[in-house]
Structure formats: structure tokens, C-alpha cells
Amino acid sequence: QVELIESGGGLVQAGESLRLSCAASGRTISSFAMGWFRQAPGKEREFVATINWSSAVTYYEDSVKGRFTISRDNSKNRLYLEMNFLKPEDTAFYTCAAGGIAGSTAQEYDYWGRGIQVTVSS
């Protein structure tokens, strides 16, 4: 199995930036697609971004497109999410995931991190 641990979350003001990291252990993630999801209180978990094994394919939820950038460093077994121009509506509990396909639904991922809070004040 793959163990995933997120870091880099916290409290920021609207318009500021934050970079999330997802460290993988247990095995290499070089053959996995990776993704980020988030869930706000009272709302369903939603897709944020995904990246395939080679970084040749990326896909973003419309509300974060142009503001967030997903990337990975397979040599370091790590996934990143650069979040710029943050908005209060970005406030959520963010989790990283690994799976066999760079999809936009949670069912397409096999391994999940415990998650980390991102709070954006207005």
C-alpha cells in the first residue's frame, strides 16, 4: 500500500498563496496518477486537480483553474498543489490521493492521505 501525508496547510488571508505537499511512503508513486480533493463543512467532497504518472496530463476543477497548479516530483515521491490568489470559498479540508487513472471522481483513487485544513479569511 501507499501511505500519504499532507503538509503545508494553514490560515491565510484572501489573495495570498499557499503550497500543499503530499509525501508518499511505502512504495514509489511513479506509476500512479495523483489527485487533490477537498471538503468544506456541510458540503460534499469535491475534486480539485489531478495529474497523471508522467505529468503529461493535468486537469482542474473550474473554480481553481488558473489559480492552482498541481505538480509532482517522482524522484522525491511527492505531490504538490500550489494555490495562488486564494479565496474564502477555497476554505476546506484538503486530501491527496493516488490511483490508477487521473480522474475527477473519488472512486478512481485507491489510497488517501489523512488530509489537512486550509482556511482563507476574507
Salt bridges, closest charged atoms under 4 A:
GLU46 OE2 - ARG38 NE 2.60
ASP62 OD1 - LYS65 NZ 3.38
ASP90 OD1 - ARG38 NH1 3.01
ASP90 OD2 - ARG67 NH1 2.79
